[in-house]
Amino acid sequence: MVVREPALPVDPRLPGEPSFAEVTATRMWLARHGVEVGLPTRLLALRVGTREWLRRPTVFAVLVVCLVFWPGFRAPRELELLRPLLVGVVLAALLVMRWRQVQAREELAESLTGTGTPPPWRAAARQVGWWHLAATAITFGGGAVLCALQFLTEPAAPLDAGARTLGLAAGAGAIALVLGRVLRAPIIAEDAASRAVDGVLRAQDAHRFAPSALFFVAVWPAGMDLDHLGAQGWFALSYLVLAAGTQLVGWLRFRRRFRQLPAGYYGDADRSVSPPRHRGSEGPPATAGRGTPSPRHAASSAAGRDRRAS
């Protein structure tokens, strides 16, 4: 497959082809980043499309879990004691499941372009954002302190404190899995434009699949009276504000830094997306307009079509 060809004809039955939904989602994602194309390249459709397709279900599932397991929800005492553990495990499982779906597409994209080299650690950390990494450290460091305080101040309730500790540990494991891969994943790119997209997706994955501040719900003291806060209550409130605040600042800085993609070839500007059709009905390549490939790339695309026809 010539990866840099536009991502049509779309036929999900063929191996390595992006789906029609992925192509459409990629066009919308590129438009939000200041690039208007009719057909994105196959590489971008494979990488961006599945992330956009999974975005809303992930947010919805996280909100549902937070609402169902929030302390105001009535449940049997046994479930109440295990609520922090259930919250941590369910949130971690949801994030990892979505992340693994993305990784399946990443492995396919990497097989098409060849295995790249990971960026230097500091460069990858700058792409993700130091604020986001600080929020991760605050969430799990402060959460561990809260769990230790509960063990010390409530020795008669070890089950509750243990459930909170295990729920936090489940979240830490999921976040470490995602962030570790994000920071050390190889660069999947074929030119300067796809390399720029790789940097955006690296940072986006950290914010979308590793939102560490969500796991404060696993360690938040149940039944805490905000009108009569003790030392532990003030610490918990400060921890919540600091973790959520740094996470929010990191997300805002991410949105500001990656608002506009640099100029480059992201796909054909003069061809439009159409419903799925057979490969033999592929139309002629674009010849003009922004996003049109250079003669070298046009020749490469024509050679790829000749090989498939033969």
C-alpha positions in Angstrom: 0.0 0.0 0.0 1.2 3.5 -0.8 0.4 5.2 2.5 0.5 8.7 1.3 -2.3 8.2 -1.2 -5.7 9.7 -0.2 -7.7 7.5 2.1 -10.2 6.3 -0.5 -11.6 4.1 -1.9 -12.9 3.1 1.5 -13.7 -0.6 2.0 -13.5 -1.8 5.7 -13.3 -5.4 4.4 -9.9 -4.8 3.0 -6.9 -5.1 5.4 -5.3 -1.8 6.3 -8.1 0.4 4.9 -9.6 3.2 7.1 -13.3 3.1 7.4 -15.6 5.7 6.0 -16.3 7.0 9.6 -12.6 7.3 10.3 -12.0 9.3 7.1 -14.9 11.7 8.0 -13.7 12.0 11.6 -10.2 12.8 10.3 -11.4 15.5 8.0 -13.3 17.2 10.9 -10.2 16.9 13.2 -8.0 18.5 10.6 -10.5 21.3 10.1 -10.4 22.0 13.8 -6.7 22.4 13.5 -6.8 24.8 10.5 -6.4 22.3 7.6 -9.1 21.8 5.1 -8.8 18.7 3.0 -11.3 16.7 0.9 -9.5 13.3 1.5 -6.9 12.9 4.2 -4.0 10.5 3.7 -4.4 6.9 4.7 -1.9 7.2 7.5 -3.7 10.1 9.1 -7.1 8.5 8.6 -5.9 5.3 10.4 -4.3 7.2 13.3 -6.7 10.1 13.8 -10.0 8.6 12.8 -10.2 5.9 15.4 -9.3 8.3 18.2 -12.1 10.7 17.2 -14.6 7.8 16.8 -13.9 6.7 20.4 -13.9 10.1 22.0 -17.6 10.6 22.9 -18.2 7.1 24.2 -15.2 7.4 26.6 -16.5 10.7 28.0 -20.0 9.3 28.4 -18.8 6.2 30.1 -16.7 8.1 32.6 -19.5 10.4 33.5 -21.9 7.6 34.0 -19.5 5.8 36.3 -18.8 8.9 38.3 -22.5 9.6 38.8 -23.5 6.0 39.6 -20.7 5.5 42.2 -20.8 9.0 43.7 -21.2 8.9 47.5 -24.8 10.3 47.3 -25.9 7.1 45.6 -27.6 4.7 48.0 -26.2 1.2 48.1 -25.8 -1.8 50.6 -23.1 -1.3 53.2 -20.8 -3.9 51.6 -20.9 -2.0 48.3 -20.4 1.3 50.1 -17.2 0.0 51.7 -16.0 -1.3 48.3 -17.1 1.8 46.3 -13.6 3.4 46.1 -12.2 0.2 44.8 -15.0 -0.2 42.2 -14.6 3.4 41.1 -10.9 3.0 40.5 -11.1 -0.3 38.8 -14.0 0.6 36.5 -12.4 3.9 35.5 -9.0 2.3 34.9 -10.6 -0.5 32.8 -12.5 1.9 30.6 -9.5 4.0 29.9 -7.3 1.0 29.1 -9.9 -0.6 26.9 -10.2 2.6 24.8 -6.5 2.9 24.7 -6.0 -0.6 23.5 -8.5 0.0 20.6 -6.4 2.9 19.5 -3.2 0.9 19.8 -4.5 -1.7 17.4 -4.8 1.0 14.7 -1.3 2.4 15.7 0.3 -1.0 15.1 -1.2 -1.1 11.7 0.0 2.4 10.8 3.4 1.5 12.1 3.6 -1.6 9.9 2.9 0.6 6.9 5.5 3.2 7.5 8.1 1.1 9.2 9.3 1.2 12.8 10.4 4.7 13.8 12.5 5.8 16.7 11.0 7.3 19.9 11.7 11.0 20.5 14.0 12.0 23.4 12.3 11.7 26.8 12.4 15.4 27.4 11.1 16.2 24.0 8.2 13.8 24.5 7.5 15.3 28.0 7.4 18.8 26.5 4.9 17.6 24.0 2.7 16.0 26.6 3.1 19.1 28.9 4.8 19.5 32.2 1.5 20.6 33.8 -0.1 17.4 32.9 2.8 15.4 34.3 2.6 17.5 37.5 -1.1 16.8 37.8 -0.3 13.1 37.6 2.3 13.3 40.3 0.0 15.4 42.6 -3.0 13.1 42.1 -1.3 9.9 43.0 1.2 11.3 45.5 -1.5 13.3 47.4 -3.8 10.3 47.1 -1.3 8.0 48.7 -0.9 10.5 51.6 -4.7 10.6 52.1 -4.8 6.8 52.2 -2.0 6.7 54.7 -3.7 9.3 56.9 -6.9 7.3 56.9 -5.0 4.1 58.0 -3.5 6.1 60.9 -6.6 8.1 62.0 -9.2 5.3 61.4 -7.5 2.0 62.4 -10.9 0.5 63.1 -11.9 0.8 59.5 -9.1 -1.0 57.6 -11.5 -2.3 54.8 -12.5 1.2 53.8 -8.9 2.5 53.8 -7.7 -0.6 51.9 -10.4 -0.2 49.3 -9.4 3.4 48.7 -5.7 2.4 48.4 -6.4 -0.4 45.9 -8.7 1.9 43.9 -6.0 4.5 43.7 -3.4 1.8 42.8 -5.7 0.6 39.9 -5.8 4.1 38.6 -2.0 4.5 38.9 -1.4 1.3 37.0 -3.7 2.4 34.1 -2.2 5.9 33.9 1.4 4.5 34.1 0.5 2.0 31.2 -0.8 4.8 29.0 1.7 7.5 29.8 4.6 5.1 29.6 3.6 4.2 26.1 2.9 7.8 25.1 6.3 9.0 26.2 8.3 6.1 24.6 6.1 5.4 21.5 8.0 5.6 18.2 7.3 8.4 15.9 4.9 7.2 13.1 5.4 9.6 10.2 6.2 9.7 6.5 6.9 13.5 6.1 6.9 16.7 8.1 3.1 17.0 8.1 2.5 13.6 9.6 5.3 14.2 12.0 3.5 17.3 13.3 0.3 15.3 13.6 2.3 12.7 15.6 3.2 15.3 18.2 -0.3 16.5 18.5 -1.6 12.9 18.9 1.0 12.2 21.5 -0.1 15.1 23.7 -3.8 14.4 23.0 -3.5 10.8 24.1 -2.1 11.8 27.4 -4.9 14.1 28.1 -7.7 11.9 26.7 -6.6 8.5 27.9 -4.6 9.4 31.1 -6.7 12.1 32.9 -5.2 11.3 36.3 -7.2 13.8 38.2 -10.4 11.7 37.7 -9.1 9.2 40.3 -9.5 11.7 43.1 -13.0 10.1 43.5 -11.3 6.9 44.7 -9.7 8.6 47.7 -12.1 11.4 48.5 -13.3 10.9 52.2 -16.9 9.7 52.3 -19.3 11.8 54.2 -16.9 14.7 54.8 -18.6 17.7 56.4 -17.5 20.8 54.6 -18.8 23.0 57.4 -16.5 21.4 60.0 -13.2 20.6 58.2 -10.4 19.2 60.3 -6.8 19.0 59.3 -7.4 15.9 57.1 -10.4 17.6 55.5 -8.5 20.7 54.6 -5.7 18.6 53.2 -8.2 16.6 51.1 -9.8 19.8 49.8 -6.4 21.4 49.0 -5.4 18.2 47.2 -8.6 18.2 45.1 -8.2 21.8 44.1 -4.5 21.4 43.3 -4.9 18.2 41.3 -7.9 19.4 39.3 -6.4 22.8 38.8 -3.1 21.6 37.4 -5.0 19.1 35.1 -7.1 21.9 33.8 -4.2 24.3 33.2 -2.4 21.5 31.3 -5.4 20.8 29.1 -5.9 24.6 28.3 -2.2 24.9 27.4 -2.4 21.8 25.2 -5.4 23.3 23.4 -3.5 26.6 22.9 -0.2 25.1 21.7 -1.7 22.7 19.1 -4.5 24.9 17.8 -3.0 25.2 14.3 -1.0 22.6 12.3 1.9 23.8 10.1 1.6 23.9 6.3 2.1 20.6 4.6 0.5 17.7 2.7 -2.4 16.2 4.8 -4.5 15.0 1.9 -6.2 16.0 -1.4 -8.1 19.3 -1.2 -10.0 18.8 -4.4 -11.6 15.4 -3.8 -14.5 14.9 -1.5 -15.6 12.0 0.8 -18.2 9.7 -0.7 -19.9 6.6 0.7 -18.0 3.3 0.7 -17.5 1.9 -2.8 -15.4 -0.7 -4.6 -11.8 -0.1 -5.2 -12.2 -0.3 -9.0 -14.4 2.9 -8.9 -11.5 5.1 -7.7 -11.6 8.5 -9.3 -8.7 10.5 -10.8 -6.2 12.1 -8.5 -6.4 15.8 -7.6 -4.2 18.1 -9.8 -4.5 21.5 -8.1 -5.3 23.3 -4.9 -4.0 23.3 -1.4 -3.1 19.9 -0.1 -2.4 18.5 -3.6 0.7 16.2 -3.7 3.8 17.2 -5.5 4.6 15.5 -8.9 6.8 13.0 -7.1 4.0 12.0 -4.8 1.5 11.9 -7.6 3.8 9.6 -9.5 4.1 7.4 -6.4 0.3 7.2 -6.1 -0.1 6.3 -9.8 2.5 3.5 -9.4 0.5 2.2 -6.4 -2.7 2.1 -8.4 -1.0 0.3 -11.4 0.3 -2.3 -9.0 -3.1 -3.0 -7.6 -4.7 -3.1 -11.1 -2.2 -5.7 -12.2 
